[in-house]
Amino acid sequence: MPTIAHASPQIQNGRFRNPARMHRSGLGKMLGIMWRALFNKPPGTVPAAPVPVRAMTHAAIEAAPDHTVWRLGHSTVLLKLEGDLWLTDPVFARRASPFSWLGPVRFHAPPLTLEELPPLAGVILSHDHYDHLDRGAIAVLAAKTRHFIAPLGVGDRLVTWGIPAAKVRQLDWWRSIKLGNVELTCTPAQHFSGRGLADGNSTLWCSWVIAGRERRVFFSGDSGYFRGFKAIGDRFGPFDLTMIETGAYDEQWPDVHMQPEQTLQAHIDLRGNVLMPIHNGTFDLAFHAWHEPLDRIAALADEAGQRLATPLIGQALDLAEAHAGGRWWQAAVTR
């Protein structure tokens, strides 16, 4: 899907782009990263003990109070807001990969199956990378989801996969849509897109402001640290909960993922009340120890006096009384 069929200020020379100048990574650097990932991974990137998961049921979700949040793994989060259910970046596949036999394998099963999910008001997508957009999950969710909300181009991809165009809403940065009593605003992120060798940056990437009548949530998708967080916070903050990527970072790709110190600063820029770190604990996508992002963000939040929510996978979190959660990852010691 290499052709862009949208007009947008984010398009330059036929591709979507970030406003800030990005570091260039040549073929040699890319091949070096791939070689290290395949043949020279450091120890500790995979848990030695099972990652704890709290099982969820359809009935328990239906009975939960409004303003409840469940983390299902990686960046997949289920929100109950204004009486409806919303799901971010659904990935239920065993691998975050175009292949069933190669690529990062899940550390844990999802806390419930796709079939066990109740009907959804909407699926909220941040971009089209395999660890955020699972085609198999989309196929199952099509029958039980009223709306698919995506950045420009990602919606077109869904339509080519068989999602009815009437169900798809795709937005540019700073555009909003109101569905029932929830307003969704597509906000900037600093990242990139693509699912193959020829479609790089042919779709847009974004973060999301998810606002009900009483509660307001920020979902980062994937992003490097940039001044856009401050702009979003000034325009839409404060937020009851910020769900911000904290994982899969490395000094070799500083523009597109954040170090934990930057995650905390983004939360502060956004004027967040409670930070829930996501994009960790499910897939081996970098060279750091799998638990390092959680260790670092917990220590940083303690030092800065910021409130952190680290629920178990599948554990309900009440937006009205967001708790710190236990340091569950410390029990799953590294190899």
HURAVEN-V879022 format. One record per backbone hydrogen bond with DSSP energy under -0.5 kcal/mol. CO is the residue of the C=O (numbers start at 1). NH is the residue of the N-H. If there is no record, write none. Layout:
CO	NH
CO	NH
This chain:
3	5
6	8
8	11
10	17
12	15
15	12
24	26
26	30
27	31
28	32
29	33
30	34
31	35
32	36
33	37
34	38
35	39
36	40
42	45
44	290
46	335
52	313
53	55
57	61
58	62
59	63
60	64
67	319
68	80
69	317
70	72
70	78
71	314
73	76
74	279
75	77
76	72
76	73
77	79
77	88
78	70
79	81
79	86
80	67
80	68
81	84
84	81
85	121
85	122
86	79
87	124
88	77
90	134
94	106
95	97
96	104
102	99
104	96
107	51
111	56
113	117
114	117
120	146
121	147
122	87
122	124
123	125
123	149
124	89
126	206
129	132
129	133
133	135
134	138
135	139
136	140
137	141
138	142
140	143
141	144
141	145
142	145
144	120
147	123
147	149
148	150
148	169
149	125
150	171
151	154
151	155
152	204
153	157
154	158
155	159
156	160
157	161
158	163
159	162
164	167
164	168
165	168
167	148
169	150
171	152
172	175
175	186
177	179
177	184
178	180
179	182
182	179
182	184
183	211
184	177
185	187
185	209
186	174
186	175
187	207
189	191
190	224
193	201
199	202
201	16
207	187
208	210
208	219
209	185
209	211
210	212
210	217
211	183
215	212
216	240
216	241
217	210
218	243
219	208
226	229
227	230
227	231
228	232
229	233
230	234
231	235
232	236
232	237
233	237
239	273
240	274
241	218
241	243
242	244
242	276
243	220
244	278
250	253
251	254
253	256
253	257
255	224
259	262
259	263
260	264
261	265
262	266
263	267
264	268
265	269
266	270
267	272
268	271
271	238
271	239
273	307
274	242
275	277
275	309
276	244
278	246
280	74
282	107
283	285
289	292
289	293
291	295
292	296
293	297
294	298
295	299
296	300
297	301
298	302
299	303
300	304
301	305
301	306
302	305
307	275
308	310
312	315
313	54
315	71
317	69
317	319
318	321
319	322
324	310
326	328
327	330
328	331
329	332
331	333
333	48
333	49
